[in-house]
């Protein structure tokens, strides 16, 4: 089979497109013929050796796939060859075939095409877990979303609206904010031109936002925290800016707010039953027409390093998808 391989940590330009043996599923695993794979920011961190998990060399990056099961391993009872699934993995998606742990697979809705499936699960499940489970977002509350034009940001806009919240989308350009508006954001902040804290305060009539969702980190984190309301919740999702911010804890004390970590992978491993319930709720909302993933651009498998470089450079709005087969 053809695959994109990483043989040493480094930039996407180091990746190799080559022929490799087809993997074999072990107990509790399935072999998937990959139709599409999306690119997510953690994929770029894995390539650089900067992620929490480091796969053994050589490995194929790619963490959200859609495809068809062609073989199942021992102890797999509820899935069978021919089933179409979407799945999350640490790595392995940028290949014609991938082995996936069965607890990370979700049946693909019949109304969802493969490219949408690849663009859906990683970001939407992260956003849904963050807002619904970790923040316990309530209808009528206000959410400030940083990096709102990215994959997690765009999905968070749709999920927050589906949960009945008011959404303030913050991004670095008017063009990106136009996409956020199309996704349903109620208010927009260009944090390259406006004071993030003051604008968020003004939009909430001085009260502050109930929830901050931050997949970016960096220099805007403290400003967003200063814009939070009494007993607000600050969701720490990731650090796409490359800088892990240092938060003055006196701000947390003065506002009686919460800093809430969001790590979907660990949640899925420790609480698989709860994760399955969450995924069912999320896919039910999709089938109700609540979500429409925005795909910025598609690439062939051989072009995957270009997509990874584009993601690393933060040049994409929405999702980048690799059409594998």
N, C-alpha and C positions, 0 to 999 in steps of 0.2 A: 504494500500500500504506500501511497505518497503521504508525507508528513512534513511539517515544519519542525525542525529540531534545534534545541539549545544545547550546546556542548560545553559552554562555559558562561559564567555570568558576564553581562555586558550589554551593549546597546542592541536594538532590534536589527541593525545592519549585520550583526554577527550570526544571525539565524541562517539555517541551511534548509533548502527544499530538497528532499531526497527520498529514496525508496527504503522502507524499513519493514521488518516482519509484522504481520498482523497479530495483535495481542490476543490472549486467551483469557476468558473470564474465570475467576476463581470462585470459591464459595461466597454466596451473597453478592455476586456481581453479575452484570449483563454486558454483552458486547453490542455496541450500537454502531450502525452505519450512519455516519454523521452527514446530515444534509446542510446544516449551517451552524456557525459558531460566532458569537459576538465577542468584541474586544472590550474589556473592562479595565479600569485604571490599575487594580491590583495585579493584572497580568504584566504590566510594565515594571512593577516593583519586584515581582518574582524573577523576571529576566535579569534584574540588577542585583539579585541576592538581598533585597531589602524588605522582603515580606516575612510574616511570622513563620511560614512554612517554606522549606527549601526542598523541592523535589530532587531526587537523585538524577545525575546526568547519565545519558542524554534524556531530555524530556521535551514534549511538545507543550507550549503554552496554550492557553484557551480554557475558559472556566464556565462558559454557559453554552450548551449545545442543544440542538433539536435534531432528532433523527428517528430511525426505526431499529428496534431490537432484532438481531438476527440469531443470537445464541444466549442462553442463560446458564449460569453456573449452578452448582449444588446449593440447596437451601433457598432457592428462589421459587416462590409459590404463586405470588399474585401478578407476576408479569410473564409474558411468553413471547416467543419469536413472532414478529409481525406487528407487535404493539408499537405505536408512535408515542415517543416520550420527549419531554424537555428535562434537562438535568443541570445541576451545578456540580462542579468539581474544582479541585485545586489547580490542576493542569491536565493536559492531554487532549484538549478539544480541537486543536489545529491539525487534524489528521483525518484520513478517510474513514478510519474505524477507531473507536475509543472504548475502553473498559470503564464502567461506572459502578460505584457502589449502589446497590438497589435502593437504599434508604434516601439517596439523593435524587432519585428519579420521580417525576410526576407525569401522569398520563396527559398527553397533549389534547386540549379540546379540539373537537372536529372542526370548529369554526376558525381555528388559529392555523395560519400557514407556517411553514418551517422557519422562514426568516424572522417572522414575528416571534415565534417560539424562542429562537436564539436570542432575541433582543429583550425578552420579557423577564425571565425568571430571576436573574441575578439582581437587577436593579429594583424591580417591583417588589420582590420578596424582602429585600433589604429595607426599602422605604416603608412597606407595610408593617414589617416587624418593628421598625423604629417608631412609627407614628401610632399604630394601633396598640401594640403590646408594651413597648418601653415607655412611651410618653402618655399612653392612655388618652389620646386626643379626643376631646369632646366637641360636639356640634356647637358652633357659636364662638369657639376659641380662634385665636389668630396665630398663624405659623409664619415665621421668617425662614426662608430657605436660601442658604448661601450656595454659590455655584449652581444656580437654579437651571441653567441651560444644559448642564451635563446629564448623563444617563440617570443617576440617582436623583438629581434635582428635578428633571422633567417628570419622572415617575412620581416623585413626592408631591408635585403640584396636583396631579390627577388624583392621587390617593387622599390627600388632605381635603380636596373638594368633595370627593365621594363620601368622606366622613363628616362633611358639613362645616368645615372650617373656612375661615377667611385666609387667603394666601398672599403674603408679600414675597415676591421673587426678587432676589438680588443677584446681579451678574455684572460682568466687566465691560459690556458694550450694549449699545442700543439695539444692534442687530440680534444679539443673543436674547435680549429682553423681549423682542418682538415674538420670538418662538415661545417664550414663557407666557406671554399674553395669549397666544393662540392655544396654548395648553390649558388655559383657564385661570391664570393668576389674576387676582383682583387688583393688586398694586405692584408697582415696579420700582426698583432702586438700582441705579447705575453707580456702584460703589467706587468707580474710578472718577466720577464727577461729583457725587453727593456725599455728605456726611452720613454714613450708615446709621449710626446711633440716633442722630437728631431726626433724620427722615423717618426711621421706624417709630420713634416716639411720637412724631407729628401725626403719622398715619393712624396711631392708636389713641390719639387725643391725650398724650402724655402718660398713659397707663403702662405702656410697654407690651411686648408680645408674650403670649403664653408659652410658646414653644419655639426654639431655634433648632433647625436641622442643619448640621454642618458637616459636609463631606470634604471640606476644603482645608480647614486649619489655617495656618499662616497669620498674616497681620490683621485680618478682619475678625478673628475669633473674639478678642477682648471687646471690640466695639459692639459686636452682636450680643455678648453677655451683658454689657452695660445697657442694652436696649430691652432686656428681658423684664417681665413683670414680677411682682411679688409672687413667690411660690411657682415661678416658671420652671420649665424643664429645658435643659440644653443637651441636645442629642449629639454625641461625639461619634461620627460615622466614619471619618477617614481624614487623610491629610494630602489631598491632591496638590496642594500648593508646595509640598515638599518640606514644609517647616512644621514641626510639632509645637504648638503654642504653649507658653507658660502662663497659666491663669492665676491671677492674684486671688487667693482664697477668701480674702476679706469681702470681695464682691458677692461670693456665694453666701457668706454669712449675712451680709446686709440685706440681701433680697430674699433670704430663706429659699433660695432656688436649688435645683438639683442638677448636678452634672451626671448624665446618664450615658454609659457606654453602649454601643450597638455593634455586636459581633455576631452576625447571622450564622457563620460557620460553626462557632462554638455552641450556639443555641441548638443548631440542628443535630450536632453530635450528642449533646447531653440530654436533649429532650425531643427525641424523634417523634413521639406521639403528638406532642403539642405543636411541633413544627408541621406535621401533616394536617392538623386541624387548621392552622394558619394558612397553609397553601390552598386548602379547599375553599376557605372564605375568600381568598384573593382571586382564585380562578372563577368562583361564582360571580364576583364583581366584574371580571373580564367578560364573562358570557352575558352579563346584563348590559354590555356596551359602555361601561364606565371608563375604560382605558383604551388608548390607541398609541402604542409605542412609536416614537419618532425615530426613523432610521435616517441618519445623516448621509451615509454612503455605504455601498456594498463593494466587496473586493473578491477576487478569486483566491484560492488557497495559496498559490504561488506569490500573490501580492500581499499576503498577511503581514510581512515585516513593515511595509509602508503604512498599513493601518495601525500597527503598534507604535510606530514613530509618530504618527499623527495624534494618537492618544497621549503619548508621552509629552508632546509639545502643547497639549491642551488646545488643539485646533478644531476639535469636533464638538458639535452641539447635538445632543441626543446620542444615538447609538451608531457604532460601526459594526457591520456584519460581514463575515466571510462566508461566501457561498461555496461549500465544500463539494457537494455532489447533488 
